[in-house]
Amino acid sequence: MSEETKQFKLVIPLEMKRWLAIQAAKNMRSQNAEILIAIRERMERIEREEKEKGEATA
């Protein structure tokens, strides 16, 4: 893996953990990969919104 990584403990409600397990199985990914994809999608959405907001005020 070319990126640096950092391991940390994540505490989530059981309901969310169950949902995560189901989604990961449906998508044939690990639960870790499912979390990373969700975070990446949110990061990209927020960056896009901030860029659009900046363009609107320019």
Backbone torsions as a table, in degrees:
resi	resn	phi	psi	omega
1	MET	NA	130.2	-175.2
2	SER	-84.0	-24.2	179.8
3	GLU	-82.4	148.9	171.0
4	GLU	-73.0	144.4	178.4
5	THR	-127.4	158.5	177.8
6	LYS	-137.5	126.1	179.0
7	GLN	-89.8	140.3	174.9
8	PHE	-151.7	160.6	-179.5
9	LYS	-83.8	134.5	179.1
10	LEU	-119.0	125.7	178.5
11	VAL	-109.6	119.0	-179.0
12	ILE	-132.5	155.3	177.8
13	PRO	-62.1	149.1	-178.2
14	LEU	-56.4	-40.3	179.4
15	GLU	-58.9	-41.7	178.8
16	MET	-69.3	-37.1	178.5
17	LYS	-63.7	-42.1	178.0
18	ARG	-63.7	-44.8	178.9
19	TRP	-60.7	-43.4	179.1
20	LEU	-59.7	-44.3	179.8
21	ALA	-61.6	-41.5	179.3
22	ILE	-64.9	-47.8	-179.4
23	GLN	-62.1	-42.6	179.7
24	ALA	-62.0	-42.8	179.0
25	ALA	-64.5	-44.2	178.8
26	LYS	-58.7	-38.9	-176.1
27	ASN	-93.7	3.8	-180.0
28	MET	53.1	47.7	177.9
29	ARG	-130.1	164.7	172.8
30	SER	-74.5	161.7	176.6
31	GLN	-64.8	-35.7	177.0
32	ASN	-60.8	-46.9	179.0
33	ALA	-61.5	-38.9	179.4
34	GLU	-62.7	-41.9	177.7
35	ILE	-64.1	-45.1	-179.2
36	LEU	-62.5	-40.4	178.4
37	ILE	-63.8	-43.3	179.5
38	ALA	-61.8	-42.7	179.3
39	ILE	-66.4	-44.4	-179.9
40	ARG	-60.8	-43.9	178.8
41	GLU	-60.6	-41.7	178.9
42	ARG	-67.1	-42.1	177.9
43	MET	-58.0	-46.7	-178.7
44	GLU	-65.2	-39.6	179.3
45	ARG	-63.8	-45.1	-179.4
46	ILE	-65.4	-42.2	178.4
47	GLU	-62.2	-41.5	178.9
48	ARG	-63.8	-44.6	179.5
49	GLU	-63.4	-41.3	179.3
50	GLU	-65.9	-38.1	178.4
51	LYS	-65.8	-45.3	179.1
52	GLU	-63.1	-38.7	178.4
53	LYS	-65.2	-40.1	178.5
54	GLY	-65.4	-39.2	179.3
55	GLU	-69.3	-32.7	-179.3
56	ALA	-69.8	-31.1	-178.3
57	THR	-89.8	-10.0	-178.4
58	ALA	-81.4	NA	NA
